[in-house]
Amino acid sequence: MVKIDNIELPDFPLLLAPMEDVSDPPFRALCKEQGADVVYTEFISSEGLIRDAVKSTMKLDIYEKERPVGIQIFGANLDSMLQTVDIVEKSKPDIIDINFGCPVKKVVSKGAGAGILKDIDLMVKLTAEMVKRTHLPITVKTRLGWDHDSIKIVEVAERLQDVGCKAIAIHGRTRAQMYKGDANWAPISEVKNNSRMHIPVFGNGDVTTPEKAMEMRDKYGLDGCMIGRATIGNPWFFKQIKHFFTTGEHLAPVSMPERVTAARRHLQMAIDWKGETLGVLETRRHYTNYFKGIPHFKDYRTKMVTSDDSKDVFAAFDEVLDKFSEYQFI
């Protein structure tokens, strides 16, 4: 059993990573149904929350069926981050997670996300003060370092633990790498195998198959894995990993009727939560993976990702089910 503070999780839990415009309530619900042990909101700007920006405050919506759920925030200003903790607490999440890993320029340029990897003292101070501010467990998601020459993740993890961080998820790349090259899990393993560490250490980056998840568990000895991009349009990934862990075999590929049902539910939940326009727009990125690998599918995909009216998208789902219902995925 793995514990984040007093939250009990199964051995080697699978966590849905916070992803901008992806890990919203509809997608989190689908992933939870398919075996995700912990889910996280999209990352939320501390400055946006303080300004009561609509897009930021919407991201605070969480639901009982997703628990345990973490709300992830980012920022670099201490006063703003502390005010944000007070705001986030009112949504009653199980965990508050700090994003010290986002490599995107608009975040980094403000010293937030992975930008704070240039100032480890500030990173530790922010964490320490936020721990003091709330009764909720504070966790951290970060990267190996700013670049190859500044990797000090073993020391950084120790310091974060020492000021009260209850778990750490580490992406196996530096900020300089962005998402290029292979993730390096060896330094994450060093963090876990440091005799001073006693909080859970979760690996992140390049878990694209059940075999990769097993490698992270068995070869690198991590406490669990946080999965991001491999889940987009593929909420079944959590269930597939767990089946592989239990049986050593792969689940049969998800059938076309199951895929269409999930896509329809996903779109409908998105519309119910954020309205027609955003619901249609922000669900598009999932369709490529929901229907990946089908030959002669271009016209249907084009309709799904260019239609602004949900009726047209739902109609495209019906056409796909009618034409490809017997298609066998590999």
Residue pairs with C-beta under 8 A, 6 or more apart in sequence:
1 8
1 9
1 10
1 11
2 8
2 9
2 10
2 11
2 12
2 13
2 200
2 223
2 224
3 9
3 200
4 38
4 68
4 95
4 137
4 139
4 166
4 167
4 200
5 137
5 166
6 137
7 68
7 94
7 95
7 137
9 37
9 38
9 68
9 224
10 37
12 217
12 222
12 223
12 224
12 225
12 245
13 37
13 38
13 223
13 224
14 35
14 36
14 37
14 213
14 224
14 225
14 227
14 238
14 241
14 242
15 36
15 37
15 38
15 39
15 40
15 169
15 202
15 224
15 225
15 226
15 227
16 23
16 28
16 31
16 36
16 38
16 39
16 40
16 226
16 227
16 228
16 231
16 238
17 23
17 40
17 141
17 169
17 204
17 226
17 227
17 228
17 231
18 40
18 41
18 42
18 43
18 70
18 72
18 97
18 99
18 141
19 42
19 228
19 229
19 232
20 42
20 43
21 42
21 282
21 285
22 42
22 232
22 285
22 286
23 31
23 39
23 40
23 41
23 42
24 41
24 42
24 59
24 270
24 273
24 274
24 282
25 61
25 62
25 63
25 66
25 269
25 273
26 265
26 266
26 269
26 270
26 273
26 283
27 235
27 266
27 286
28 36
28 39
28 41
28 66
28 69
29 63
29 65
29 66
29 269
30 235
30 262
30 265
30 266
31 39
31 231
31 235
31 238
32 39
32 65
32 66
33 235
34 235
34 236
34 237
34 238
34 239
35 238
35 239
35 241
35 242
36 235
36 238
37 68
37 224
37 238
38 68
38 69
38 70
38 95
39 66
39 69
39 70
40 69
40 70
40 71
40 72
40 95
40 97
41 59
41 60
41 62
41 69
41 70
41 71
41 72
41 93
42 59
42 72
43 72
43 73
43 74
43 99
43 102
43 113
44 56
44 59
44 60
44 71
44 72
44 73
44 74
44 84
44 88
45 53
45 56
45 73
45 74
45 75
46 73
46 74
46 75
46 77
46 80
46 81
46 83
46 84
46 112
47 75
47 77
47 80
48 55
48 56
48 57
49 56
49 57
49 60
49 73
49 83
49 84
49 87
49 88
50 80
50 83
50 84
50 87
58 274
59 71
60 71
60 87
60 88
60 91
61 91
61 273
62 69
62 71
62 91
62 92
62 93
63 69
67 94
68 94
68 95
69 93
69 94
69 95
70 93
70 94
70 95
70 96
70 97
70 139
71 88
71 91
71 93
71 95
71 96
71 97
72 96
72 97
72 98
72 99
72 141
73 81
73 84
73 85
73 88
73 96
73 97
73 98
73 99
74 98
74 99
74 100
74 102
74 107
74 112
74 113
75 81
75 84
75 110
75 112
76 110
76 111
76 112
76 115
76 116
76 122
76 126
78 125
78 126
78 129
81 98
81 126
81 129
81 130
82 129
82 130
82 133
85 96
85 130
85 133
85 134
86 133
88 96
89 96
89 134
89 136
93 136
94 136
94 137
95 136
95 137
95 138
95 139
95 166
96 130
96 134
96 136
96 137
96 138
96 139
97 138
97 139
97 140
97 141
97 169
98 126
98 127
98 130
98 138
98 139
98 140
98 141
99 112
99 113
99 141
100 113
100 114
100 116
100 117
100 123
100 140
100 141
100 142
100 143
101 113
101 114
101 141
101 142
101 143
101 171
101 175
102 108
102 112
102 113
102 114
103 113
103 114
103 143
103 175
103 178
103 179
104 113
107 113
107 114
107 115
108 114
108 115
108 175
109 115
111 118
111 119
111 122
114 142
114 143
114 146
114 175
115 175
116 122
116 123
116 126
117 123
117 142
117 143
117 145
117 146
117 150
117 175
118 146
118 150
120 152
120 156
120 159
123 142
123 156
123 160
124 156
124 159
124 160
124 163
127 138
127 140
127 160
127 163
127 164
127 165
128 163
128 164
130 138
131 138
131 163
131 164
131 165
132 164
137 166
137 167
138 164
138 165
138 166
139 165
139 166
139 167
139 168
139 169
140 160
140 165
140 167
140 168
140 169
141 168
141 169
141 170
141 171
141 204
141 226
142 153
142 156
142 168
142 169
142 170
142 171
143 170
143 171
143 173
143 174
143 175
144 151
144 153
144 170
144 171
144 172
144 173
144 174
144 184
144 187
144 188
145 151
145 152
145 153
145 156
145 174
145 175
146 174
146 175
146 176
147 174
147 175
147 176
148 174
148 176
150 174
151 174
151 187
153 170
153 187
153 188
153 190
153 191
154 187
154 190
154 191
154 194
157 168
157 170
157 191
157 194
157 197
157 201
158 194
158 196
158 197
160 168
161 168
161 196
161 197
161 198
161 199
165 199
166 199
166 200
167 199
167 200
167 201
167 202
168 191
168 199
168 200
168 201
168 202
169 202
169 203
169 204
169 226
170 187
170 188
170 191
170 201
170 202
170 203
170 204
171 183
171 204
171 205
172 183
172 184
172 185
172 187
172 188
172 203
172 204
172 205
172 206
173 179
173 180
173 181
173 183
173 184
173 205
182 206
183 204
183 205
183 206
185 203
185 205
185 216
185 220
185 222
186 220
188 201
188 203
188 220
188 222
189 220
189 221
189 222
191 197
191 201
192 201
192 220
192 221
192 222
192 223
193 221
200 223
200 224
201 222
201 223
202 222
202 223
202 224
202 225
202 226
203 216
203 220
203 222
203 224
203 225
203 226
204 225
204 226
204 227
204 228
206 212
207 213
207 216
207 225
207 227
207 230
208 230
210 240
210 241
210 243
210 244
210 245
210 250
211 244
213 225
213 227
213 241
213 244
213 245
214 244
214 245
216 222
216 225
217 225
217 245
227 237
227 238
230 237
231 237
231 238
232 285
232 286
232 289
233 285
233 286
233 287
233 288
233 289
233 290
233 292
234 289
234 290
235 262
236 251
236 254
239 251
240 250
240 251
243 249
243 250
243 251
244 250
244 251
253 328
253 329
253 330
254 329
255 329
256 320
256 321
256 324
256 325
256 326
256 327
256 329
257 321
257 325
259 290
259 291
260 317
260 320
260 321
262 290
263 286
263 287
263 290
263 291
263 317
264 314
264 317
266 283
266 286
267 279
267 280
267 283
267 310
267 313
267 314
270 278
270 279
270 280
270 282
270 283
271 279
271 280
271 310
272 279
273 279
274 282
276 309
276 310
277 308
279 310
280 307
280 308
280 309
280 310
280 313
281 308
284 304
284 305
287 301
287 304
287 305
288 301
288 305
291 297
291 300
291 301
291 320
293 329
293 330
294 324
294 327
297 320
297 324
300 316
300 319
300 320
303 312
303 313
303 316
304 313
304 316
304 317
307 313
307 316
